[in-house]
Amino acid sequence: MGVLDKLFGQGEAGSPRGCQRCGKTTLGTDEFFAKAEEAGLVVDRSTGEVKARMGGFSMIGGMFGDVPARLEEQKRNQQEILDRLENQRAFRCRSCGRIYCADCLLRHAPDHPNGGKACPKCGNTFEVLS
């Protein structure tokens, strides 16, 4: 099983929560941080900030000209992983308790009059699942 399969696999043991709309496995905050660290991202749990880790490869011979290109590719790959993990974050409706992934909320949930997204089922607001 590859790193991406392990990070984004469907129906993983230990994470039974699935999105009510798409059925994909969702990630609580602790799971999100653990998977981000597993992917090589830098996680500051005190602030909730997750960002790309830059560098970490060695330069051999005349390859110094490739450094900017390699750093840009590394940044792009890590940003893609971070985006995919963020889209799997779990949000629970404060009223009916239904769980949705961030991707489905951003794409399909109606806007709530007080800001944010409204539950497609009952119209209430969401909380991040820890």
C-alpha positions as CSV (number, residue, x, y, z in Angstrom):
1,M,0.0,0.0,0.0
2,G,1.4,3.4,-1.0
3,V,1.7,6.5,1.1
4,L,-1.2,8.2,-0.6
5,D,-3.4,5.0,-0.4
6,K,-2.6,4.8,3.3
7,L,-3.4,8.5,3.9
8,F,-6.6,8.7,1.8
9,G,-7.9,5.1,1.9
10,Q,-11.6,4.4,2.1
11,G,-13.1,2.7,5.1
12,E,-10.0,2.6,7.3
13,A,-10.1,0.7,10.5
14,G,-10.3,3.0,13.5
15,S,-12.1,5.7,11.6
16,P,-15.7,4.5,11.2
17,R,-17.2,8.0,10.6
18,G,-18.2,8.5,7.0
19,C,-19.6,11.6,5.3
20,Q,-23.4,11.5,5.1
21,R,-23.3,12.8,1.5
22,C,-20.4,11.0,-0.2
23,G,-19.6,8.2,2.2
24,K,-15.9,8.9,2.3
25,T,-14.0,8.4,5.5
26,T,-13.7,11.7,7.5
27,L,-11.0,12.8,9.8
28,G,-11.4,14.2,13.3
29,T,-8.8,16.8,14.4
30,D,-6.4,14.4,16.0
31,E,-6.6,12.0,13.0
32,F,-6.0,15.0,10.6
33,F,-2.9,16.1,12.6
34,A,-1.6,12.5,12.7
35,K,-2.1,12.0,8.9
36,A,-0.5,15.4,8.2
37,E,2.6,14.5,10.2
38,E,2.7,11.1,8.6
39,A,2.7,12.8,5.2
40,G,5.7,14.9,6.3
41,L,3.9,18.1,6.9
42,V,4.8,20.4,9.8
43,V,2.0,20.5,12.4
44,D,1.7,23.0,15.3
45,R,-1.0,21.4,17.5
46,S,-1.1,24.5,19.8
47,T,-2.3,26.8,17.0
48,G,-3.7,24.2,14.6
49,E,-1.4,25.4,11.8
50,V,-0.3,22.8,9.2
51,K,2.2,23.7,6.5
52,A,4.6,22.2,4.0
53,R,8.1,21.1,5.2
54,M,10.7,22.4,2.7
55,G,14.0,20.9,1.8
56,G,15.0,17.5,3.1
57,F,16.9,16.3,0.0
58,S,20.6,16.2,-0.7
59,M,22.4,17.9,-3.5
60,I,24.9,15.9,-5.6
61,G,27.4,17.3,-8.1
62,G,26.1,20.0,-10.4
63,M,22.4,19.6,-9.5
64,F,22.3,23.0,-7.6
65,G,20.5,24.6,-10.6
66,D,17.6,22.2,-10.0
67,V,17.0,23.4,-6.4
68,P,14.3,26.0,-7.2
69,A,12.4,23.5,-9.4
70,R,12.7,20.7,-6.9
71,L,11.6,22.9,-4.0
72,E,8.6,24.1,-6.1
73,E,7.6,20.5,-7.0
74,Q,8.0,19.5,-3.3
75,K,5.8,22.5,-2.2
76,R,3.2,21.7,-4.8
77,N,3.0,18.0,-3.8
78,Q,2.8,18.8,-0.1
79,Q,0.1,21.4,-0.8
80,E,-1.9,18.8,-2.8
81,I,-1.7,16.4,0.1
82,L,-2.7,19.1,2.6
83,D,-5.7,20.1,0.5
84,R,-6.8,16.5,0.2
85,L,-6.5,16.0,4.0
86,E,-8.4,19.2,4.7
87,N,-11.2,18.1,2.4
88,Q,-11.6,15.0,4.6
89,R,-12.0,17.0,7.8
90,A,-15.1,16.0,9.7
91,F,-17.8,18.5,10.6
92,R,-20.8,17.6,12.8
93,C,-24.1,19.4,12.7
94,R,-24.8,21.0,16.1
95,S,-28.5,20.0,15.9
96,C,-29.0,16.6,14.1
97,G,-25.4,15.3,14.6
98,R,-24.9,14.3,11.0
99,I,-21.3,14.3,9.9
100,Y,-20.0,15.7,6.6
101,C,-16.6,16.1,5.0
102,A,-15.3,19.6,4.3
103,D,-15.4,18.9,0.6
104,C,-19.1,18.1,0.5
105,L,-19.9,21.1,2.7
106,L,-17.9,23.5,0.5
107,R,-19.4,22.1,-2.7
108,H,-23.0,21.3,-1.8
109,A,-24.2,22.7,1.5
110,P,-26.2,25.9,1.5
111,D,-24.9,29.0,3.2
112,H,-26.1,29.7,6.7
113,P,-27.7,33.1,7.3
114,N,-25.2,33.8,10.2
115,G,-22.2,32.7,8.1
116,G,-20.6,29.4,7.3
117,K,-22.5,26.5,5.9
118,A,-25.8,25.1,6.9
119,C,-26.6,21.4,7.5
120,P,-28.3,20.1,4.3
121,K,-30.7,18.1,6.5
122,C,-31.8,20.5,9.2
123,G,-30.2,23.9,8.4
124,N,-28.2,24.3,11.6
125,T,-24.5,25.2,11.9
126,F,-21.5,22.9,12.2
127,E,-18.6,22.2,14.6
128,V,-15.3,20.6,13.8
129,L,-15.2,17.0,15.0
130,S,-12.3,16.5,17.3
